[in-house]
Amino acid sequence: MLINAFIKKTDFYNNHLNHLNFIKSEKLNKIIGMHFFKWIVKNTFFKFFNQKLKLKSKIEKADLIKLRAEMTTSEIDHLVAFIFVTCFALFALYNLKFKSAGIMMSVNVLMNLYPSLLQQENKRRIDRFINKF
């Protein structure tokens, strides 16, 4: 979160990270199980984690833009955490601790990479709504 707070004010954040998209294909998202992950987030205790990412009943363009900005912040936080934990996993792999590295990366993918990819997918949906206004 601290790293994101520092880079949020840069041109790099506004020009590149704000429009980051790893997977643009809906088919590929389905293949890697994003629809299942989305169901888990919506229907389990995970839905209570980030309450800022909720919309009211009446939606206005300003609300969508604010939601998209919050989603981008959360997405970058997850990506920074993913990179940070990946460094620890690579260090464990270097020290021949294969089991630890595998467990770290498995949890890292589920808790950091998938949420980031889900937020990218949702940002694409929000962009379509913004363009309709």
C-alpha positions in Angstrom: 0.0 0.0 0.0 2.9 2.3 0.7 4.5 1.7 -2.6 1.1 2.3 -4.3 0.7 5.6 -2.4 4.1 6.8 -3.7 3.6 5.8 -7.3 0.0 7.0 -7.5 1.1 10.6 -8.0 3.4 9.8 -11.0 2.7 10.1 -14.7 3.6 6.4 -15.0 0.7 5.5 -12.8 -1.7 7.7 -14.7 -0.5 6.7 -18.2 0.3 3.0 -17.8 -0.8 1.4 -14.6 -4.3 3.0 -14.7 -5.0 1.2 -18.0 -3.2 -2.1 -17.2 -4.7 -5.2 -18.8 -3.0 -8.6 -18.7 -5.8 -10.7 -20.1 -8.2 -9.0 -22.5 -9.9 -12.2 -23.7 -13.1 -13.3 -22.0 -12.4 -16.8 -23.2 -9.0 -16.9 -21.5 -10.5 -15.5 -18.3 -13.0 -18.4 -18.4 -10.3 -21.0 -19.1 -8.2 -19.9 -16.0 -11.3 -20.0 -13.8 -12.1 -16.3 -13.3 -15.8 -17.0 -13.3 -15.4 -19.4 -10.5 -13.2 -17.0 -8.5 -15.7 -14.2 -9.1 -18.5 -16.4 -7.7 -16.3 -17.1 -4.6 -15.7 -13.4 -4.0 -19.4 -12.5 -4.4 -20.8 -15.4 -2.4 -18.4 -15.9 0.5 -16.9 -13.9 3.3 -14.5 -12.3 0.8 -17.3 -9.9 -0.2 -16.9 -8.0 3.1 -13.2 -7.2 2.5 -13.3 -4.1 0.3 -16.5 -2.2 1.1 -15.4 0.8 -1.0 -16.0 -1.2 -4.1 -19.8 -1.1 -3.8 -22.3 0.9 -5.9 -25.5 2.6 -4.7 -28.8 1.8 -6.4 -28.7 5.0 -8.6 -25.5 5.0 -10.7 -24.0 8.2 -12.0 -20.9 8.6 -14.2 -19.0 10.3 -11.3 -19.7 7.2 -9.1 -18.4 4.9 -11.8 -15.2 7.0 -12.3 -14.6 7.0 -8.5 -15.3 3.2 -8.3 -12.8 2.6 -11.2 -10.1 4.7 -9.4 -10.7 2.7 -6.1 -10.5 -0.5 -8.1 -7.3 0.5 -9.8 -5.7 1.3 -6.4 -6.8 -2.1 -5.0 -5.5 -3.8 -8.2 -2.1 -2.2 -7.9 -1.9 -3.0 -4.2 -2.5 -6.7 -5.1 0.1 -6.6 -7.9 2.7 -5.1 -5.6 2.0 -7.7 -3.0 2.2 -10.4 -5.7 5.6 -9.2 -6.8 6.8 -8.9 -3.2 5.7 -12.5 -2.2 7.1 -13.8 -5.5 10.5 -12.5 -4.5 10.3 -14.4 -1.2 9.2 -17.6 -3.1 12.1 -17.2 -5.5 14.5 -16.9 -2.6 13.0 -20.0 -1.0 13.4 -21.8 -4.4 17.0 -20.6 -4.6 17.6 -22.2 -1.1 16.1 -25.5 -2.4 12.9 -25.1 -0.3 10.6 -26.3 -3.1 7.7 -27.1 -0.9 7.7 -23.7 0.8 8.1 -21.9 -2.5 5.2 -23.9 -4.0 2.9 -23.2 -1.1 3.8 -19.5 -1.1 3.2 -19.2 -4.8 -0.1 -21.1 -4.7 -1.4 -18.9 -2.0 0.1 -15.8 -3.7 -1.7 -16.6 -7.0 -5.1 -17.1 -5.2 -4.8 -14.1 -2.9 -3.0 -11.5 -5.0 -2.9 -12.4 -8.7 -6.5 -13.6 -9.2 -8.0 -10.6 -7.3 -6.0 -8.3 -9.5 -7.2 -10.0 -12.7 -10.7 -9.9 -11.4 -10.4 -6.2 -10.8 -9.0 -5.7 -14.4 -12.0 -7.6 -15.7 -14.4 -5.4 -13.7 -12.6 -2.2 -14.8 -13.2 -3.2 -18.4 -16.9 -3.6 -17.6 -17.0 -0.2 -15.8 -15.3 1.4 -18.9 -18.1 0.1 -21.1 -20.6 1.6 -18.8 -18.7 4.9 -18.6 -18.6 5.0 -22.4 -22.4 4.6 -22.6 -23.0 7.7 -20.5 
